[in-house]
Amino acid sequence: MDSKGRPVQISWWNRMHVKDARWLEITVIRVVRPHATNKERDPRSSWFVWIGNTDANIAEIALEYAR
């Protein structure tokens, strides 16, 4: 749920690698907000890359981005 109580779907894939940087582990995050208008400033689906602590709370990070 977002800060207004609307549903948000969050998916993520840990320990992914970029083809030209196999040494770098990333987390790919997809945030889907069904209530969004799907315009440039209000997309339904957003993709992010997290480079950092793999034990971080990915759902919390994704929801904080909107703020």
All heavy atoms as TSV, in Angstrom:
chain	resi	resn	atom	element	x	y	z
A	1	MET	N	N	0.840	-1.181	0.000
A	1	MET	CA	C	0.000	0.000	0.000
A	1	MET	C	C	0.893	1.255	0.000
A	1	MET	O	O	1.914	1.278	0.661
A	1	MET	CB	C	-0.887	0.025	1.231
A	1	MET	CG	C	-1.828	-1.129	1.346
A	1	MET	SD	S	-3.236	-0.844	0.306
A	1	MET	CE	C	-4.348	-2.028	0.935
A	2	ASP	N	N	0.446	2.252	-0.741
A	2	ASP	CA	C	1.190	3.500	-0.714
A	2	ASP	C	C	0.721	4.350	0.462
A	2	ASP	O	O	-0.088	3.906	1.278
A	2	ASP	CB	C	1.072	4.235	-2.061
A	2	ASP	CG	C	-0.333	4.751	-2.356
A	2	ASP	OD1	O	-1.215	4.660	-1.485
A	2	ASP	OD2	O	-0.536	5.246	-3.471
A	3	SER	N	N	1.209	5.577	0.560
A	3	SER	CA	C	0.883	6.428	1.708
A	3	SER	C	C	-0.599	6.819	1.750
A	3	SER	O	O	-1.093	7.247	2.785
A	3	SER	CB	C	1.752	7.683	1.688
A	3	SER	OG	O	1.509	8.423	0.502
A	4	LYS	N	N	-1.315	6.645	0.626
A	4	LYS	CA	C	-2.744	6.954	0.580
A	4	LYS	C	C	-3.604	5.701	0.686
A	4	LYS	O	O	-4.805	5.744	0.481
A	4	LYS	CB	C	-3.072	7.703	-0.706
A	4	LYS	CG	C	-2.408	9.069	-0.757
A	4	LYS	CD	C	-2.761	9.804	-2.017
A	4	LYS	CE	C	-2.072	11.160	-2.025
A	4	LYS	NZ	N	-2.334	11.911	-3.254
A	5	GLY	N	N	-2.990	4.557	0.965
A	5	GLY	CA	C	-3.722	3.314	1.145
A	5	GLY	C	C	-4.080	2.592	-0.138
A	5	GLY	O	O	-4.875	1.659	-0.118
A	6	ARG	N	N	-3.516	3.005	-1.261
A	6	ARG	CA	C	-3.798	2.360	-2.545
A	6	ARG	C	C	-2.826	1.202	-2.762
A	6	ARG	O	O	-1.679	1.253	-2.321
A	6	ARG	CB	C	-3.692	3.373	-3.676
A	6	ARG	CG	C	-4.721	4.493	-3.534
A	6	ARG	CD	C	-4.510	5.541	-4.566
A	6	ARG	NE	N	-3.218	6.185	-4.328
A	6	ARG	CZ	C	-2.847	7.349	-4.840
A	6	ARG	NH1	N	-3.648	7.987	-5.662
A	6	ARG	NH2	N	-1.672	7.864	-4.568
A	7	PRO	N	N	-3.262	0.150	-3.462
A	7	PRO	CA	C	-2.404	-1.021	-3.656
A	7	PRO	C	C	-1.212	-0.727	-4.569
A	7	PRO	O	O	-1.324	0.025	-5.536
A	7	PRO	CB	C	-3.331	-2.048	-4.298
A	7	PRO	CG	C	-4.389	-1.235	-4.962
A	7	PRO	CD	C	-4.561	-0.009	-4.115
A	8	VAL	N	N	-0.082	-1.326	-4.224
A	8	VAL	CA	C	1.141	-1.239	-5.016
A	8	VAL	C	C	1.741	-2.639	-5.077
A	8	VAL	O	O	1.802	-3.329	-4.057
A	8	VAL	CB	C	2.163	-0.269	-4.370
A	8	VAL	CG1	C	3.453	-0.239	-5.148
A	8	VAL	CG2	C	1.578	1.124	-4.252
A	9	GLN	N	N	2.147	-3.068	-6.268
A	9	GLN	CA	C	2.786	-4.379	-6.426
A	9	GLN	C	C	4.278	-4.154	-6.647
A	9	GLN	O	O	4.660	-3.372	-7.515
A	9	GLN	CB	C	2.198	-5.113	-7.621
A	9	GLN	CG	C	0.722	-5.352	-7.521
A	9	GLN	CD	C	0.121	-5.764	-8.859
A	9	GLN	OE1	O	0.780	-5.775	-9.879
A	9	GLN	NE2	N	-1.152	-6.106	-8.845
A	10	ILE	N	N	5.100	-4.847	-5.881
A	10	ILE	CA	C	6.546	-4.703	-6.001
A	10	ILE	C	C	7.163	-6.075	-6.244
A	10	ILE	O	O	6.896	-7.022	-5.507
A	10	ILE	CB	C	7.143	-4.069	-4.731
A	10	ILE	CG1	C	6.504	-2.702	-4.486
A	10	ILE	CG2	C	8.661	-3.960	-4.856
A	10	ILE	CD1	C	6.860	-2.086	-3.161
A	11	SER	N	N	7.972	-6.169	-7.303
A	11	SER	CA	C	8.711	-7.390	-7.619
A	11	SER	C	C	10.178	-7.025	-7.706
A	11	SER	O	O	10.515	-5.912	-8.108
A	11	SER	CB	C	8.266	-7.967	-8.970
A	11	SER	OG	O	6.883	-8.170	-9.005
A	12	TRP	N	N	11.060	-7.959	-7.337
A	12	TRP	CA	C	12.478	-7.681	-7.479
A	12	TRP	C	C	13.254	-8.952	-7.732
A	12	TRP	O	O	12.811	-10.045	-7.420
A	12	TRP	CB	C	13.036	-6.921	-6.285
A	12	TRP	CG	C	12.987	-7.648	-4.987
A	12	TRP	CD1	C	13.931	-8.480	-4.465
A	12	TRP	CD2	C	11.944	-7.601	-4.006
A	12	TRP	NE1	N	13.537	-8.956	-3.240
A	12	TRP	CE2	C	12.320	-8.428	-2.932
A	12	TRP	CE3	C	10.720	-6.936	-3.938
A	12	TRP	CZ2	C	11.526	-8.604	-1.817
A	12	TRP	CZ3	C	9.929	-7.115	-2.822
A	12	TRP	CH2	C	10.334	-7.942	-1.773
A	13	TRP	N	N	14.391	-8.755	-8.371
A	13	TRP	CA	C	15.293	-9.844	-8.715
A	13	TRP	C	C	16.667	-9.492	-8.170
A	13	TRP	O	O	17.279	-8.507	-8.585
A	13	TRP	CB	C	15.338	-10.023	-10.236
A	13	TRP	CG	C	13.999	-10.399	-10.792
A	13	TRP	CD1	C	13.558	-11.663	-11.051
A	13	TRP	CD2	C	12.923	-9.531	-11.147
A	13	TRP	NE1	N	12.275	-11.627	-11.536
A	13	TRP	CE2	C	11.854	-10.320	-11.603
A	13	TRP	CE3	C	12.743	-8.143	-11.116
A	13	TRP	CZ2	C	10.646	-9.782	-12.028
A	13	TRP	CZ3	C	11.538	-7.610	-11.534
A	13	TRP	CH2	C	10.509	-8.427	-11.990
A	14	ASN	N	N	17.169	-10.303	-7.236
A	14	ASN	CA	C	18.459	-10.055	-6.575
A	14	ASN	C	C	19.619	-10.689	-7.326
A	14	ASN	O	O	19.443	-11.650	-8.062
A	14	ASN	CB	C	18.463	-10.647	-5.154
A	14	ASN	CG	C	17.686	-9.803	-4.187
A	14	ASN	OD1	O	17.625	-8.594	-4.302
A	14	ASN	ND2	N	17.080	-10.456	-3.207
A	15	ARG	N	N	20.770	-10.146	-7.068
A	15	ARG	CA	C	22.045	-10.692	-7.556
A	15	ARG	C	C	22.081	-10.869	-9.076
A	15	ARG	O	O	22.564	-11.863	-9.583
A	15	ARG	CB	C	22.379	-11.981	-6.834
A	15	ARG	CG	C	22.679	-11.757	-5.363
A	15	ARG	CD	C	23.038	-13.036	-4.639
A	15	ARG	NE	N	23.565	-12.803	-3.320
A	15	ARG	CZ	C	22.874	-12.426	-2.264
A	15	ARG	NH1	N	21.596	-12.177	-2.372
A	15	ARG	NH2	N	23.451	-12.261	-1.096
A	16	MET	N	N	21.548	-9.890	-9.777
A	16	MET	CA	C	21.607	-9.874	-11.238
A	16	MET	C	C	22.965	-9.285	-11.637
A	16	MET	O	O	23.614	-8.611	-10.849
A	16	MET	CB	C	20.472	-9.031	-11.819
A	16	MET	CG	C	19.084	-9.475	-11.397
A	16	MET	SD	S	18.607	-11.071	-12.038
A	16	MET	CE	C	18.412	-10.710	-13.749
A	17	HIS	N	N	23.366	-9.535	-12.878
A	17	HIS	CA	C	24.648	-9.021	-13.363
A	17	HIS	C	C	24.453	-8.319	-14.701
A	17	HIS	O	O	23.639	-8.736	-15.514
A	17	HIS	CB	C	25.647	-10.166	-13.556
A	17	HIS	CG	C	26.024	-10.823	-12.273
A	17	HIS	ND1	N	27.014	-10.361	-11.455
A	17	HIS	CD2	C	25.516	-11.915	-11.652
A	17	HIS	CE1	C	27.112	-11.142	-10.387
A	17	HIS	NE2	N	26.204	-12.093	-10.481
A	18	VAL	N	N	25.223	-7.283	-14.895
A	18	VAL	CA	C	25.251	-6.581	-16.169
A	18	VAL	C	C	26.278	-7.287	-17.047
A	18	VAL	O	O	27.361	-7.645	-16.579
A	18	VAL	CB	C	25.642	-5.100	-15.962
A	18	VAL	CG1	C	25.713	-4.360	-17.280
A	18	VAL	CG2	C	24.662	-4.440	-15.010
A	19	LYS	N	N	25.955	-7.482	-18.311
A	19	LYS	CA	C	26.805	-8.259	-19.207
A	19	LYS	C	C	28.268	-7.788	-19.196
A	19	LYS	O	O	29.186	-8.601	-19.136
A	19	LYS	CB	C	26.254	-8.193	-20.632
A	19	LYS	CG	C	27.019	-9.025	-21.621
A	19	LYS	CD	C	26.388	-8.966	-22.987
A	19	LYS	CE	C	27.143	-9.826	-23.976
A	19	LYS	NZ	N	26.532	-9.801	-25.299
A	20	ASP	N	N	28.491	-6.486	-19.262
A	20	ASP	CA	C	29.857	-5.964	-19.327
A	20	ASP	C	C	30.475	-5.691	-17.962
A	20	ASP	O	O	31.593	-5.179	-17.886
A	20	ASP	CB	C	29.888	-4.692	-20.174
A	20	ASP	CG	C	29.577	-4.975	-21.633
A	20	ASP	OD1	O	29.847	-6.114	-22.084
A	20	ASP	OD2	O	29.055	-4.085	-22.313
A	21	ALA	N	N	29.762	-6.031	-16.895
A	21	ALA	CA	C	30.289	-5.818	-15.541
A	21	ALA	C	C	29.857	-6.971	-14.653
A	21	ALA	O	O	29.112	-6.795	-13.697
A	21	ALA	CB	C	29.807	-4.479	-14.990
A	22	ARG	N	N	30.314	-8.155	-14.962
A	22	ARG	CA	C	29.913	-9.362	-14.221
A	22	ARG	C	C	30.233	-9.286	-12.732
A	22	ARG	O	O	29.611	-9.953	-11.921
A	22	ARG	CB	C	30.592	-10.592	-14.826
A	22	ARG	CG	C	30.127	-10.872	-16.237
A	22	ARG	CD	C	29.126	-11.977	-16.209
A	22	ARG	NE	N	28.625	-12.236	-17.548
A	22	ARG	CZ	C	27.367	-12.455	-17.797
A	22	ARG	NH1	N	26.502	-12.473	-16.831
A	22	ARG	NH2	N	26.963	-12.682	-19.021
A	23	TRP	N	N	31.189	-8.468	-12.365
A	23	TRP	CA	C	31.605	-8.333	-10.971
A	23	TRP	C	C	30.594	-7.529	-10.148
A	23	TRP	O	O	30.602	-7.559	-8.929
A	23	TRP	CB	C	32.970	-7.650	-10.899
A	23	TRP	CG	C	33.012	-6.371	-11.692
A	23	TRP	CD1	C	33.362	-6.242	-13.003
A	23	TRP	CD2	C	32.629	-5.074	-11.247
A	23	TRP	NE1	N	33.230	-4.932	-13.408
A	23	TRP	CE2	C	32.785	-4.188	-12.342
A	23	TRP	CE3	C	32.178	-4.556	-10.047
A	23	TRP	CZ2	C	32.507	-2.831	-12.263
A	23	TRP	CZ3	C	31.908	-3.198	-9.971
A	23	TRP	CH2	C	32.076	-2.354	-11.067
A	24	LEU	N	N	29.688	-6.812	-10.822
A	24	LEU	CA	C	28.742	-5.929	-10.147
A	24	LEU	C	C	27.400	-6.633	-9.967
A	24	LEU	O	O	26.767	-7.037	-10.937
A	24	LEU	CB	C	28.544	-4.657	-10.980
A	24	LEU	CG	C	27.596	-3.606	-10.425
A	24	LEU	CD1	C	28.115	-3.077	-9.085
A	24	LEU	CD2	C	27.443	-2.481	-11.430
A	25	GLU	N	N	26.969	-6.793	-8.712
A	25	GLU	CA	C	25.659	-7.378	-8.430
A	25	GLU	C	C	24.644	-6.266	-8.238
A	25	GLU	O	O	24.883	-5.327	-7.484
A	25	GLU	CB	C	25.712	-8.248	-7.173
A	25	GLU	CG	C	26.406	-9.565	-7.380
A	25	GLU	CD	C	26.233	-10.501	-6.200
A	25	GLU	OE1	O	25.772	-10.081	-5.123
A	25	GLU	OE2	O	26.573	-11.679	-6.364
A	26	ILE	N	N	23.517	-6.391	-8.927
A	26	ILE	CA	C	22.465	-5.391	-8.810
A	26	ILE	C	C	21.145	-6.075	-8.467
A	26	ILE	O	O	20.988	-7.279	-8.640
A	26	ILE	CB	C	22.302	-4.583	-10.117
A	26	ILE	CG1	C	21.863	-5.495	-11.272
A	26	ILE	CG2	C	23.581	-3.842	-10.466
A	26	ILE	CD1	C	21.527	-4.760	-12.548
A	27	THR	N	N	20.214	-5.286	-7.985
A	27	THR	CA	C	18.849	-5.738	-7.776
A	27	THR	C	C	17.961	-4.928	-8.708
A	27	THR	O	O	18.050	-3.704	-8.734
A	27	THR	CB	C	18.414	-5.525	-6.309
A	27	THR	OG1	O	19.276	-6.284	-5.463
A	27	THR	CG2	C	16.978	-5.958	-6.078
A	28	VAL	N	N	17.144	-5.601	-9.495
A	28	VAL	CA	C	16.211	-4.944	-10.402
A	28	VAL	C	C	14.851	-4.939	-9.718
A	28	VAL	O	O	14.377	-5.973	-9.243
A	28	VAL	CB	C	16.150	-5.671	-11.766
A	28	VAL	CG1	C	15.132	-5.014	-12.681
A	28	VAL	CG2	C	17.530	-5.709	-12.413
A	29	ILE	N	N	14.226	-3.771	-9.672
A	29	ILE	CA	C	12.955	-3.594	-8.960
A	29	ILE	C	C	11.895	-3.105	-9.941
A	29	ILE	O	O	12.143	-2.194	-10.729
A	29	ILE	CB	C	13.095	-2.554	-7.832
A	29	ILE	CG1	C	14.239	-2.929	-6.894
A	29	ILE	CG2	C	11.770	-2.394	-7.077
A	29	ILE	CD1	C	14.637	-1.819	-5.950
A	30	ARG	N	N	10.714	-3.716	-9.880
A	30	ARG	CA	C	9.569	-3.257	-10.679
A	30	ARG	C	C	8.450	-2.869	-9.718
A	30	ARG	O	O	8.058	-3.659	-8.851
A	30	ARG	CB	C	9.080	-4.355	-11.607
A	30	ARG	CG	C	7.895	-3.911	-12.438
A	30	ARG	CD	C	7.435	-5.023	-13.351
A	30	ARG	NE	N	6.325	-4.562	-14.162
A	30	ARG	CZ	C	5.347	-5.347	-14.573
A	30	ARG	NH1	N	5.355	-6.630	-14.281
A	30	ARG	NH2	N	4.373	-4.853	-15.292
A	31	VAL	N	N	7.941	-1.654	-9.883
A	31	VAL	CA	C	6.840	-1.156	-9.065
A	31	VAL	C	C	5.640	-0.934	-9.980
A	31	VAL	O	O	5.734	-0.199	-10.964
A	31	VAL	CB	C	7.215	0.168	-8.361
A	31	VAL	CG1	C	6.051	0.689	-7.538
A	31	VAL	CG2	C	8.450	-0.015	-7.486
A	32	VAL	N	N	4.517	-1.582	-9.664
A	32	VAL	CA	C	3.287	-1.440	-10.450
A	32	VAL	C	C	2.236	-0.786	-9.561
A	32	VAL	O	O	1.935	-1.277	-8.472
A	32	VAL	CB	C	2.778	-2.808	-10.968
A	32	VAL	CG1	C	1.478	-2.642	-11.722
A	32	VAL	CG2	C	3.833	-3.462	-11.835
A	33	ARG	N	N	1.693	0.327	-10.052
A	33	ARG	CA	C	0.647	1.061	-9.341
A	33	ARG	C	C	-0.606	1.068	-10.219
A	33	ARG	O	O	-0.746	1.903	-11.109
A	33	ARG	CB	C	1.109	2.491	-9.054
A	33	ARG	CG	C	2.374	2.525	-8.225
A	33	ARG	CD	C	2.935	3.930	-8.004
A	33	ARG	NE	N	2.929	4.735	-9.211
A	33	ARG	CZ	C	2.341	5.938	-9.313
A	33	ARG	NH1	N	1.726	6.474	-8.288
A	33	ARG	NH2	N	2.383	6.603	-10.440
A	34	PRO	N	N	-1.528	0.133	-10.015
A	34	PRO	CA	C	-2.712	0.003	-10.873
A	34	PRO	C	C	-3.571	1.268	-10.937
A	34	PRO	O	O	-4.245	1.504	-11.931
A	34	PRO	CB	C	-3.499	-1.146	-10.247
A	34	PRO	CG	C	-2.515	-1.888	-9.416
A	34	PRO	CD	C	-1.494	-0.881	-8.969
A	35	HIS	N	N	-3.542	2.090	-9.909
A	35	HIS	CA	C	-4.380	3.291	-9.849
A	35	HIS	C	C	-3.788	4.469	-10.632
A	35	HIS	O	O	-4.463	5.473	-10.832
A	35	HIS	CB	C	-4.563	3.713	-8.384
A	35	HIS	CG	C	-3.257	4.003	-7.714
A	35	HIS	ND1	N	-2.504	2.996	-7.146
A	35	HIS	CD2	C	-2.550	5.140	-7.564
A	35	HIS	CE1	C	-1.394	3.517	-6.654
A	35	HIS	NE2	N	-1.393	4.815	-6.899
A	36	ALA	N	N	-2.543	4.377	-11.084
A	36	ALA	CA	C	-1.881	5.487	-11.767
A	36	ALA	C	C	-2.538	5.780	-13.116
A	36	ALA	O	O	-3.162	4.912	-13.731
A	36	ALA	CB	C	-0.405	5.168	-11.962
A	37	THR	N	N	-2.352	7.001	-13.601
A	37	THR	CA	C	-2.955	7.428	-14.869
A	37	THR	C	C	-2.151	6.960	-16.076
A	37	THR	O	O	-2.608	7.100	-17.207
A	37	THR	CB	C	-3.061	8.959	-14.929
A	37	THR	OG1	O	-1.741	9.518	-14.849
A	37	THR	CG2	C	-3.945	9.486	-13.813
A	38	ASN	N	N	-0.966	6.444	-15.862
A	38	ASN	CA	C	-0.065	5.949	-16.899
A	38	ASN	C	C	0.415	7.067	-17.837
A	38	ASN	O	O	0.654	6.852	-19.007
A	38	ASN	CB	C	-0.677	4.803	-17.704
A	38	ASN	CG	C	0.406	3.903	-18.271
A	38	ASN	OD1	O	1.486	3.790	-17.699
A	38	ASN	ND2	N	0.138	3.268	-19.395
A	39	LYS	N	N	0.556	8.256	-17.279
A	39	LYS	CA	C	1.144	9.374	-18.012
A	39	LYS	C	C	2.602	9.501	-17.572
A	39	LYS	O	O	3.041	8.834	-16.640
A	39	LYS	CB	C	0.370	10.655	-17.732
A	39	LYS	CG	C	-1.049	10.557	-18.269
A	39	LYS	CD	C	-1.766	11.855	-18.191
A	39	LYS	CE	C	-3.144	11.651	-18.807
A	39	LYS	NZ	N	-3.968	12.808	-18.725
A	40	GLU	N	N	3.348	10.360	-18.256
A	40	GLU	CA	C	4.782	10.469	-18.000
A	40	GLU	C	C	5.112	10.706	-16.522
A	40	GLU	O	O	6.034	10.109	-15.984
A	40	GLU	CB	C	5.375	11.600	-18.844
A	40	GLU	CG	C	6.884	11.706	-18.712
A	40	GLU	CD	C	7.468	12.754	-19.622
A	40	GLU	OE1	O	6.808	13.173	-20.584
A	40	GLU	OE2	O	8.604	13.153	-19.366
A	41	ARG	N	N	4.381	11.552	-15.858
A	41	ARG	CA	C	4.667	11.856	-14.454
A	41	ARG	C	C	3.909	10.964	-13.473
A	41	ARG	O	O	4.026	11.127	-12.261
A	41	ARG	CB	C	4.372	13.321	-14.186
A	41	ARG	CG	C	5.308	14.240	-14.974
A	41	ARG	CD	C	5.123	15.694	-14.626
A	41	ARG	NE	N	5.311	15.989	-13.225
A	41	ARG	CZ	C	6.460	16.329	-12.660
A	41	ARG	NH1	N	7.547	16.397	-13.382
A	41	ARG	NH2	N	6.534	16.617	-11.379
A	42	ASP	N	N	3.118	10.027	-13.994
A	42	ASP	CA	C	2.338	9.126	-13.144
A	42	ASP	C	C	2.258	7.738	-13.793
A	42	ASP	O	O	1.179	7.256	-14.137
A	42	ASP	CB	C	0.936	9.705	-12.924
A	42	ASP	CG	C	0.156	8.977	-11.852
A	42	ASP	OD1	O	0.767	8.370	-10.955
A	42	ASP	OD2	O	-1.092	9.006	-11.929
A	43	PRO	N	N	3.423	7.081	-13.979
A	43	PRO	CA	C	3.420	5.786	-14.683
A	43	PRO	C	C	2.811	4.666	-13.835
A	43	PRO	O	O	2.888	4.680	-12.606
A	43	PRO	CB	C	4.899	5.522	-14.933
A	43	PRO	CG	C	5.594	6.234	-13.817
A	43	PRO	CD	C	4.764	7.462	-13.551
A	44	ARG	N	N	2.206	3.707	-14.505
A	44	ARG	CA	C	1.686	2.521	-13.806
A	44	ARG	C	C	2.823	1.580	-13.428
A	44	ARG	O	O	2.786	0.940	-12.398
A	44	ARG	CB	C	0.674	1.789	-14.681
A	44	ARG	CG	C	-0.659	2.444	-14.682
A	44	ARG	CD	C	-1.762	1.525	-15.192
A	44	ARG	NE	N	-2.976	2.298	-15.252
A	44	ARG	CZ	C	-3.568	2.680	-16.363
A	44	ARG	NH1	N	-3.081	2.316	-17.522
A	44	ARG	NH2	N	-4.645	3.415	-16.328
A	45	SER	N	N	3.799	1.481	-14.302
A	45	SER	CA	C	4.899	0.566	-14.075
A	45	SER	C	C	6.227	1.330	-14.134
A	45	SER	O	O	6.464	2.083	-15.077
A	45	SER	CB	C	4.886	-0.532	-15.136
A	45	SER	OG	O	5.919	-1.455	-14.901
A	46	SER	N	N	7.054	1.148	-13.108
A	46	SER	CA	C	8.368	1.794	-13.055
A	46	SER	C	C	9.420	0.741	-12.746
A	46	SER	O	O	9.173	-0.190	-11.974
A	46	SER	CB	C	8.401	2.863	-11.962
A	46	SER	OG	O	7.432	3.850	-12.186
A	47	TRP	N	N	10.584	0.902	-13.353
A	47	TRP	CA	C	11.704	-0.019	-13.146
A	47	TRP	C	C	12.870	0.740	-12.520
A	47	TRP	O	O	13.159	1.867	-12.907
A	47	TRP	CB	C	12.148	-0.617	-14.471
A	47	TRP	CG	C	11.153	-1.545	-15.067
A	47	TRP	CD1	C	10.099	-1.225	-15.862
A	47	TRP	CD2	C	11.099	-2.966	-14.900
A	47	TRP	NE1	N	9.394	-2.351	-16.212
A	47	TRP	CE2	C	9.995	-3.433	-15.636
A	47	TRP	CE3	C	11.894	-3.880	-14.209
A	47	TRP	CZ2	C	9.659	-4.784	-15.699
A	47	TRP	CZ3	C	11.556	-5.225	-14.277
A	47	TRP	CH2	C	10.456	-5.661	-15.001
A	48	PHE	N	N	13.544	0.101	-11.564
A	48	PHE	CA	C	14.668	0.714	-10.871
A	48	PHE	C	C	15.794	-0.305	-10.725
A	48	PHE	O	O	15.564	-1.519	-10.752
A	48	PHE	CB	C	14.262	1.184	-9.470
A	48	PHE	CG	C	13.076	2.112	-9.481
A	48	PHE	CD1	C	11.795	1.628	-9.295
A	48	PHE	CD2	C	13.246	3.460	-9.706
A	48	PHE	CE1	C	10.699	2.476	-9.314
A	48	PHE	CE2	C	12.166	4.325	-9.729
A	48	PHE	CZ	C	10.886	3.825	-9.534
A	49	VAL	N	N	16.988	0.208	-10.537
A	49	VAL	CA	C	18.149	-0.634	-10.252
A	49	VAL	C	C	18.688	-0.207	-8.900
A	49	VAL	O	O	18.914	0.977	-8.652
A	49	VAL	CB	C	19.234	-0.483	-11.335
A	49	VAL	CG1	C	20.490	-1.231	-10.944
A	49	VAL	CG2	C	18.720	-0.980	-12.669
A	50	TRP	N	N	18.892	-1.167	-8.018
A	50	TRP	CA	C	19.462	-0.917	-6.691
A	50	TRP	C	C	20.859	-1.513	-6.670
A	50	TRP	O	O	21.040	-2.694	-6.962
A	50	TRP	CB	C	18.586	-1.564	-5.620
A	50	TRP	CG	C	19.169	-1.534	-4.245
A	50	TRP	CD1	C	19.783	-2.563	-3.607
A	50	TRP	CD2	C	19.188	-0.432	-3.342
A	50	TRP	NE1	N	20.180	-2.176	-2.354
A	50	TRP	CE2	C	19.840	-0.866	-2.171
A	50	TRP	CE3	C	18.736	0.876	-3.411
A	50	TRP	CZ2	C	20.027	-0.029	-1.078
A	50	TRP	CZ3	C	18.931	1.700	-2.326
A	50	TRP	CH2	C	19.562	1.250	-1.174
A	51	ILE	N	N	21.824	-0.680	-6.357
A	51	ILE	CA	C	23.201	-1.142	-6.178
A	51	ILE	C	C	23.547	-0.823	-4.738
A	51	ILE	O	O	23.682	0.343	-4.364
A	51	ILE	CB	C	24.169	-0.429	-7.141
A	51	ILE	CG1	C	23.765	-0.703	-8.579
A	51	ILE	CG2	C	25.598	-0.886	-6.885
A	51	ILE	CD1	C	24.537	0.094	-9.601
A	52	GLY	N	N	23.633	-1.835	-3.930
A	52	GLY	CA	C	23.892	-1.613	-2.515
A	52	GLY	C	C	23.661	-2.887	-1.733
A	52	GLY	O	O	23.724	-3.992	-2.259
A	53	ASN	N	N	23.352	-2.715	-0.485
A	53	ASN	CA	C	23.142	-3.820	0.438
A	53	ASN	C	C	22.026	-4.734	-0.073
A	53	ASN	O	O	20.875	-4.312	-0.208
A	53	ASN	CB	C	22.792	-3.261	1.817
A	53	ASN	CG	C	22.614	-4.334	2.857
A	53	ASN	OD1	O	22.683	-5.519	2.567
A	53	ASN	ND2	N	22.386	-3.917	4.079
A	54	THR	N	N	22.367	-5.990	-0.356
A	54	THR	CA	C	21.359	-6.935	-0.860
A	54	THR	C	C	20.388	-7.377	0.227
A	54	THR	O	O	19.368	-7.986	-0.069
A	54	THR	CB	C	22.020	-8.176	-1.490
A	54	THR	OG1	O	22.890	-8.786	-0.535
A	54	THR	CG2	C	22.799	-7.795	-2.730
A	55	ASP	N	N	20.693	-7.068	1.494
A	55	ASP	CA	C	19.795	-7.392	2.597
A	55	ASP	C	C	18.846	-6.236	2.923
A	55	ASP	O	O	18.073	-6.312	3.860
A	55	ASP	CB	C	20.597	-7.755	3.845
A	55	ASP	CG	C	21.393	-9.029	3.658
A	55	ASP	OD1	O	20.922	-9.918	2.918
A	55	ASP	OD2	O	22.489	-9.140	4.234
A	56	ALA	N	N	18.907	-5.169	2.136
A	56	ALA	CA	C	18.046	-4.005	2.373
A	56	ALA	C	C	16.586	-4.376	2.145
A	56	ALA	O	O	16.273	-5.318	1.420
A	56	ALA	CB	C	18.451	-2.871	1.438
A	57	ASN	N	N	15.695	-3.620	2.754
A	57	ASN	CA	C	14.255	-3.832	2.590
A	57	ASN	C	C	13.833	-3.215	1.255
A	57	ASN	O	O	13.534	-2.025	1.163
A	57	ASN	CB	C	13.497	-3.199	3.748
A	57	ASN	CG	C	12.014	-3.495	3.685
A	57	ASN	OD1	O	11.455	-3.753	2.624
A	57	ASN	ND2	N	11.369	-3.453	4.828
A	58	ILE	N	N	13.814	-4.027	0.209
A	58	ILE	CA	C	13.565	-3.553	-1.152
A	58	ILE	C	C	12.179	-2.919	-1.276
A	58	ILE	O	O	12.014	-1.895	-1.940
A	58	ILE	CB	C	13.732	-4.700	-2.171
A	58	ILE	CG1	C	15.157	-5.253	-2.123
A	58	ILE	CG2	C	13.364	-4.251	-3.568
A	58	ILE	CD1	C	16.235	-4.257	-2.463
A	59	ALA	N	N	11.170	-3.490	-0.652
A	59	ALA	CA	C	9.822	-2.924	-0.726
A	59	ALA	C	C	9.787	-1.521	-0.133
A	59	ALA	O	O	9.189	-0.610	-0.702
A	59	ALA	CB	C	8.834	-3.835	-0.013
A	60	GLU	N	N	10.451	-1.328	0.980
A	60	GLU	CA	C	10.495	-0.005	1.611
A	60	GLU	C	C	11.234	0.998	0.720
A	60	GLU	O	O	10.803	2.138	0.566
A	60	GLU	CB	C	11.187	-0.107	2.970
A	60	GLU	CG	C	11.187	1.185	3.742
A	60	GLU	CD	C	11.805	1.013	5.120
A	60	GLU	OE1	O	11.451	0.038	5.811
A	60	GLU	OE2	O	12.639	1.854	5.487
A	61	ILE	N	N	12.317	0.577	0.121
A	61	ILE	CA	C	13.079	1.445	-0.779
A	61	ILE	C	C	12.215	1.870	-1.959
A	61	ILE	O	O	12.169	3.045	-2.333
A	61	ILE	CB	C	14.357	0.736	-1.266
A	61	ILE	CG1	C	15.330	0.564	-0.103
A	61	ILE	CG2	C	15.011	1.504	-2.413
A	61	ILE	CD1	C	16.453	-0.404	-0.383
A	62	ALA	N	N	11.504	0.937	-2.559
A	62	ALA	CA	C	10.667	1.229	-3.720
A	62	ALA	C	C	9.548	2.203	-3.377
A	62	ALA	O	O	9.256	3.123	-4.139
A	62	ALA	CB	C	10.084	-0.064	-4.286
A	63	LEU	N	N	8.918	2.028	-2.232
A	63	LEU	CA	C	7.834	2.930	-1.825
A	63	LEU	C	C	8.356	4.317	-1.467
A	63	LEU	O	O	7.685	5.324	-1.692
A	63	LEU	CB	C	7.050	2.334	-0.657
A	63	LEU	CG	C	6.208	1.112	-1.014
A	63	LEU	CD1	C	5.595	0.498	0.242
A	63	LEU	CD2	C	5.118	1.474	-2.008
A	64	GLU	N	N	9.562	4.410	-0.923
A	64	GLU	CA	C	10.152	5.700	-0.558
A	64	GLU	C	C	10.485	6.518	-1.792
A	64	GLU	O	O	10.508	7.747	-1.723
A	64	GLU	CB	C	11.403	5.499	0.287
A	64	GLU	CG	C	11.132	5.040	1.705
A	64	GLU	CD	C	10.377	6.095	2.512
A	64	GLU	OE1	O	10.638	7.294	2.358
A	64	GLU	OE2	O	9.523	5.694	3.311
A	65	TYR	N	N	10.756	5.877	-2.914
A	65	TYR	CA	C	11.129	6.614	-4.120
A	65	TYR	C	C	10.052	7.625	-4.514
A	65	TYR	O	O	10.330	8.720	-4.958
A	65	TYR	CB	C	11.399	5.659	-5.286
A	65	TYR	CG	C	11.766	6.407	-6.539
A	65	TYR	CD1	C	13.052	6.880	-6.710
A	65	TYR	CD2	C	10.817	6.662	-7.519
A	65	TYR	CE1	C	13.396	7.590	-7.847
A	65	TYR	CE2	C	11.154	7.377	-8.648
A	65	TYR	CZ	C	12.426	7.831	-8.812
A	65	TYR	OH	O	12.762	8.545	-9.934
A	66	ALA	N	N	8.807	7.258	-4.336
A	66	ALA	CA	C	7.701	8.144	-4.712
A	66	ALA	C	C	7.705	9.441	-3.904
A	66	ALA	O	O	7.222	10.462	-4.364
A	66	ALA	CB	C	6.371	7.421	-4.516
A	67	ARG	N	N	8.290	9.417	-2.743
A	67	ARG	CA	C	8.335	10.612	-1.906
A	67	ARG	C	C	9.491	11.467	-2.317
A	67	ARG	O	O	9.648	12.573	-2.121
A	67	ARG	CB	C	8.445	10.220	-0.445
A	67	ARG	CG	C	7.208	9.507	-0.001
A	67	ARG	CD	C	7.249	9.203	1.468
A	67	ARG	NE	N	6.103	8.370	1.776
A	67	ARG	CZ	C	6.119	7.376	2.598
A	67	ARG	NH1	N	7.219	7.068	3.224
A	67	ARG	NH2	N	5.038	6.687	2.831
